[in-house]
Amino acid sequence: MSRLFSSFARDTRGAAAAEMALVLPFLMVLMFGGMEAGHFYWTEHKVLKAVRDGARFAARQNFSAYTCSTVDETTRAKVSLLTRTGQLDAANDTDQYRKVPGWADGTGASASLLQVSVACNTATTGGIYISQTGGAPVVTVSAVVPYPSLFAGLGIINSSAYLKATARSAVAGI
């Protein structure tokens, strides 16, 4: 009996397979988690860049599109479209052209939110803003976008995660 136990204890033929079976789940989680983290940061960068582009575009619109509290609806629609798709052609406002899949216009049941607002900086009243009552209009573009997870079904990241971004720019007119 001791001879059988001794030979069994020295047998290492299945050691590599047993070690691999123990380590493989950890390696898979590490690999898929790294891919998900990379995708999250890349998507976050796209949302940040889109919001900055929207704010820059809004800043280049005519002063007549803004008062100290409101944005002209046509301008708001253009800024929203450009922020979501990077284009001004409304025909391209489909999921395949959007910078982040699932980034809707915020109407209906969509959890997306894209706001374009304006406020006046009363400290700046000279230069190109001399004719603006209330000072320099400053446009703020804010977005809340649902994160389209690569592996939501695996439970690596919460499927209700959102990306948020805000950018401001002073209106310089055209």
Sine and cosine of phi, psi and omega as CSV:
sin_phi,cos_phi,sin_psi,cos_psi,sin_omega,cos_omega
0.00,0.00,-0.68,0.74,0.01,-1.00
-0.93,0.38,-0.51,0.86,0.03,-1.00
-0.92,0.40,-0.65,0.76,0.02,-1.00
-0.91,0.42,-0.69,0.72,0.04,-1.00
-0.91,0.42,-0.64,0.77,0.00,-1.00
-0.90,0.43,-0.69,0.73,0.01,-1.00
-0.94,0.35,-0.56,0.83,0.05,-1.00
-0.92,0.40,-0.64,0.77,-0.02,-1.00
-0.93,0.37,-0.50,0.86,-0.01,-1.00
-1.00,0.06,-0.19,0.98,-0.05,-1.00
-0.97,0.26,0.87,-0.50,-0.04,-1.00
-0.88,-0.48,0.30,0.95,-0.08,-1.00
-0.90,0.45,-0.54,0.84,-0.03,-1.00
-0.97,-0.24,0.19,0.98,-0.08,-1.00
-0.90,0.43,-0.68,0.73,-0.03,-1.00
-0.90,0.43,-0.66,0.75,0.01,-1.00
-0.91,0.41,-0.63,0.77,0.01,-1.00
-0.92,0.39,-0.66,0.75,0.03,-1.00
-0.91,0.42,-0.66,0.75,0.02,-1.00
-0.90,0.43,-0.65,0.76,0.02,-1.00
-0.90,0.44,-0.52,0.85,0.03,-1.00
-0.98,0.20,-0.56,0.83,-0.10,-1.00
-1.00,-0.01,-0.46,0.89,-0.09,-1.00
-0.83,0.56,-0.71,0.70,0.02,-1.00
-0.86,0.50,-0.64,0.77,0.04,-1.00
-0.90,0.44,-0.68,0.74,0.01,-1.00
-0.91,0.42,-0.61,0.79,0.02,-1.00
-0.91,0.41,-0.70,0.71,0.04,-1.00
-0.88,0.47,-0.67,0.74,0.02,-1.00
-0.89,0.46,-0.69,0.72,-0.01,-1.00
-0.91,0.41,-0.79,0.62,-0.02,-1.00
-0.93,0.37,-0.57,0.82,0.06,-1.00
-0.90,0.43,-0.64,0.77,0.05,-1.00
-0.91,0.42,-0.65,0.76,0.05,-1.00
-0.90,0.43,-0.68,0.74,0.00,-1.00
-0.90,0.43,-0.66,0.75,0.01,-1.00
-0.90,0.44,-0.68,0.74,0.05,-1.00
-0.88,0.47,-0.68,0.74,0.02,-1.00
-0.91,0.42,-0.62,0.79,0.03,-1.00
-0.88,0.48,-0.76,0.66,-0.02,-1.00
-0.92,0.39,-0.58,0.81,0.04,-1.00
-0.92,0.40,-0.68,0.74,0.04,-1.00
-0.92,0.40,-0.66,0.75,0.05,-1.00
-0.87,0.49,-0.66,0.75,0.04,-1.00
-0.89,0.46,-0.65,0.76,0.02,-1.00
-0.89,0.45,-0.65,0.76,0.01,-1.00
-0.92,0.39,-0.70,0.72,0.02,-1.00
-0.87,0.50,-0.72,0.69,-0.01,-1.00
-0.91,0.42,-0.63,0.78,0.01,-1.00
-0.90,0.44,-0.68,0.73,-0.01,-1.00
-0.92,0.39,-0.65,0.76,0.06,-1.00
-0.89,0.45,-0.69,0.73,0.03,-1.00
-0.88,0.47,-0.65,0.76,0.04,-1.00
-0.89,0.45,-0.66,0.75,0.02,-1.00
-0.92,0.39,-0.65,0.76,0.04,-1.00
-0.90,0.44,-0.68,0.74,0.03,-1.00
-0.89,0.46,-0.69,0.72,0.01,-1.00
-0.88,0.47,-0.58,0.81,-0.01,-1.00
-0.93,0.36,-0.38,0.93,-0.02,-1.00
-1.00,-0.02,0.04,1.00,0.02,-1.00
-0.98,0.18,0.28,-0.96,-0.04,-1.00
-0.91,0.42,0.54,-0.84,0.04,-1.00
-0.84,0.54,-0.47,0.88,-0.04,-1.00
-0.93,0.38,-0.24,0.97,0.01,-1.00
-0.98,0.19,-0.13,0.99,-0.10,-1.00
-0.75,-0.66,0.58,-0.81,0.30,-0.95
-0.89,-0.45,-0.08,-1.00,-0.02,-1.00
-0.95,0.30,-0.07,1.00,-0.01,-1.00
-0.66,-0.75,-0.18,0.98,-0.05,-1.00
-0.74,-0.67,0.41,-0.91,0.07,-1.00
-0.89,-0.46,0.71,-0.70,0.07,-1.00
-0.82,0.57,0.69,-0.72,-0.08,-1.00
-0.89,0.46,-0.59,0.81,0.04,-1.00
-0.90,0.43,-0.69,0.72,0.03,-1.00
-0.90,0.43,-0.68,0.73,0.02,-1.00
-0.86,0.51,-0.69,0.73,0.00,-1.00
-0.90,0.43,-0.66,0.75,0.02,-1.00
-0.90,0.43,-0.69,0.72,0.00,-1.00
-0.90,0.43,-0.67,0.74,0.02,-1.00
-0.89,0.46,-0.71,0.70,0.00,-1.00
-0.90,0.44,-0.72,0.69,0.01,-1.00
-0.89,0.45,-0.62,0.78,0.00,-1.00
-0.91,0.41,-0.69,0.72,-0.04,-1.00
-0.96,0.28,-0.63,0.77,-0.16,-0.99
-0.91,-0.42,-0.34,0.94,-0.08,-1.00
0.99,0.14,0.12,0.99,-0.04,-1.00
-0.70,-0.71,0.30,-0.95,0.02,-1.00
-0.96,-0.27,0.09,1.00,0.02,-1.00
-1.00,0.00,0.92,-0.39,-0.05,-1.00
-0.90,0.44,-0.34,0.94,0.03,-1.00
-0.92,0.38,-0.37,0.93,-0.01,-1.00
-1.00,-0.03,0.21,0.98,0.00,-1.00
-1.00,0.06,0.85,0.52,0.08,-1.00
-0.86,-0.51,0.25,-0.97,-0.10,-0.99
-0.85,0.52,-0.54,0.84,-0.03,-1.00
-0.94,0.34,-0.39,0.92,0.00,-1.00
-0.99,-0.15,-0.21,0.98,-0.04,-1.00
-0.95,0.31,0.54,-0.84,-0.03,-1.00
-0.91,0.42,-0.53,0.85,0.07,-1.00
-0.79,-0.61,0.84,-0.54,0.01,-1.00
-0.85,0.53,0.71,-0.71,0.00,-1.00
1.00,0.01,-0.02,1.00,-0.01,-1.00
-0.98,0.17,1.00,-0.08,-0.03,-1.00
-1.00,0.02,-0.04,-1.00,-0.05,-1.00
-0.99,0.12,0.00,1.00,0.06,-1.00
1.00,0.00,0.15,0.99,0.04,-1.00
-0.98,-0.21,0.33,-0.94,0.02,-1.00
0.96,0.28,-0.62,-0.79,-0.07,-1.00
-1.00,0.09,0.02,1.00,-0.05,-1.00
-0.91,0.41,0.62,-0.79,0.05,-1.00
-1.00,0.02,-0.05,1.00,0.02,-1.00
-0.94,0.34,0.49,-0.87,0.04,-1.00
-0.60,-0.80,0.81,-0.59,0.05,-1.00
-0.74,-0.67,0.89,-0.46,-0.04,-1.00
-0.88,-0.47,0.64,-0.76,0.11,-0.99
-0.83,-0.56,0.89,-0.46,-0.02,-1.00
-0.73,-0.68,0.25,-0.97,-0.01,-1.00
-0.64,-0.77,0.56,-0.83,0.10,-0.99
-0.59,-0.81,0.41,-0.91,-0.03,-1.00
-0.98,-0.20,0.66,-0.75,0.07,-1.00
-1.00,-0.07,0.98,-0.21,-0.08,-1.00
-0.95,0.32,-0.24,0.97,0.03,-1.00
-0.97,0.24,-0.33,0.94,-0.02,-1.00
-0.95,-0.32,0.97,-0.23,-0.02,-1.00
-0.78,-0.62,0.04,1.00,-0.01,-1.00
-0.97,-0.22,-0.11,-0.99,0.04,-1.00
0.88,0.47,-0.75,-0.66,-0.03,-1.00
-0.94,0.34,-0.19,0.98,-0.03,-1.00
-0.99,-0.14,0.15,0.99,-0.07,-1.00
-0.89,0.45,-0.51,0.86,-0.01,-1.00
-1.00,0.00,-0.04,1.00,-0.02,-1.00
-1.00,0.01,0.87,-0.49,0.06,-1.00
-0.96,0.27,0.77,-0.64,-0.01,-1.00
1.00,-0.10,-0.12,0.99,0.03,-1.00
0.98,-0.18,-0.28,-0.96,-0.08,-1.00
-0.97,0.25,0.83,-0.56,0.10,-0.99
-0.96,0.30,0.74,-0.67,0.03,-1.00
-0.88,-0.47,0.86,-0.52,-0.04,-1.00
-1.00,-0.03,0.69,-0.73,0.07,-1.00
-0.87,-0.50,0.80,-0.60,0.08,-1.00
-0.91,-0.41,0.84,-0.54,-0.01,-1.00
-0.82,-0.57,0.60,-0.80,0.01,-1.00
-0.67,-0.75,0.62,-0.79,0.16,-0.99
-0.80,-0.60,0.90,-0.43,-0.13,-0.99
-0.83,-0.55,0.74,-0.67,0.08,-1.00
-0.92,0.40,0.71,-0.71,-0.01,-1.00
-0.98,0.21,0.85,-0.53,0.02,-1.00
-1.00,0.09,1.00,0.04,-0.08,-1.00
-0.89,0.45,0.61,-0.79,0.07,-1.00
-0.95,0.31,-0.64,0.77,-0.12,-0.99
-0.81,-0.59,0.72,0.69,-0.03,-1.00
-0.87,0.50,-0.54,0.84,-0.01,-1.00
-0.93,0.38,-0.36,0.93,0.00,-1.00
-1.00,0.08,-0.21,0.98,0.02,-1.00
0.99,0.17,0.27,0.96,0.00,-1.00
-0.95,0.31,-0.61,0.79,0.02,-1.00
-0.74,-0.67,0.54,-0.84,0.00,-1.00
-0.89,0.45,0.76,-0.65,-0.04,-1.00
-0.96,0.28,-0.10,0.99,0.03,-1.00
-0.96,-0.28,0.49,0.87,0.03,-1.00
-0.98,0.21,0.57,-0.82,0.01,-1.00
-0.80,-0.60,0.50,-0.87,0.10,-1.00
-0.96,-0.29,0.72,-0.70,-0.02,-1.00
-0.82,-0.57,0.62,-0.78,0.02,-1.00
-0.48,-0.88,0.52,-0.85,0.03,-1.00
-0.61,-0.79,0.64,-0.77,0.08,-1.00
-0.63,-0.78,0.57,-0.82,0.00,-1.00
-0.81,-0.58,0.51,-0.86,0.05,-1.00
-0.42,-0.91,0.66,-0.75,0.04,-1.00
-0.98,0.22,0.68,-0.73,-0.02,-1.00
-0.94,0.33,0.81,-0.59,0.02,-1.00
-0.95,-0.30,-0.16,0.99,0.03,-1.00
0.96,0.29,0.05,-1.00,0.04,-1.00
-0.84,-0.55,0.00,0.00,0.00,0.00
